[in-house]
Amino acid sequence: MKEHGHQLAYWDTVGATKTFTHPVDAGWLAGVSPDARVLDYGCGYGRVMAELSEHGFSDVSGVDLSPALIERGRSLRPDLPFAVLESPPHLPHPSASFDVVLLFAVLTCVPDDAAQRALVAELSRVLAPGGLLYVSDVLLQDDERNHSRYTAHAERFGTPYGVFATDDGAVCRHHDIAELRALLSDFDLVDEHRIEVTTMNGHRSQAIQLLARKR
């Protein structure tokens, strides 16, 4: 899985043109102060940041590994602070810098188990005690098209079942619910619900959102 790296070449070209759609459940953040320190990790072009700003959050920032996506975000919302992530998953922030971190459709772009664990550990580091981690990601799909590509990729590369290559060159991962819960096992799970999303390539897919609190 190391050969997939962070797929910067993809996200700086084809990926920089995509539309991202995972919805924000504003009700989950209803009890959060409007001046809470909020970080959108893997912010892309800032769609979620913009929505949070419109909901009244005044201290929202975003990071992404793709300079092209960050440039797109800055052109769309020059009022919001974007930064390029130089050495993912490491963040240039002290511990306990944020009250809320959002991780929307990012784990699907990180197919390796160890890399996912390192990412969640880094987000836990920058979250203040009692802070919230809001995850939205794609579940294993039960249709034949996805079964075939999960199996093909696992047989060829020895990857976890659920990893696959898109037709336009990205390597992605769909998850079993138990995998995501296990990944967040050092947090207290506050809530979760299933949703349906349109993927960046236009397919309707089953997804899940999880809200977890740092102990």
LINGI-V351811 format. One line per field, one symbol per residue. ss: DSSP state (H for helix, E for strand, - for the rest). psi: psi as a letter, one per 30 degrees, with the letter a starting at -180 (. if undefined). Layout:
ss=???
psi=???
This chain:
ss=-HHH---HHHH--HHHH--------HHHH-------EEEEE-----HHHHHHHH----EEEEEE--HHHHHHHHHH----EEEE--E--E-------EEEEEEE--HHH---HHHHHHHHHHHHHHEEEEEEEEEEEEE----HHHHHHHHHHHHHH-----EEE-----EEE-E-HHHHHHH---EEEEEEEEEEEE-----EEEEEEEEEEE-
psi=ffffbgheeeffceffflkkfklkjfefgegkkfgkjkkjkhfbggeeeeeeefggkfiklkklfjeeeeeeeeeeiffkjkkkjeikgkkhklkhflfkkkijheefgifkeeeeeeeeeeeeefklkflkjjkklklklgleeeeefeeeeeeefglkkfklklfggkklkkkkeeeeeefgfflkjelklklklklfggkklklkkkkkkk.
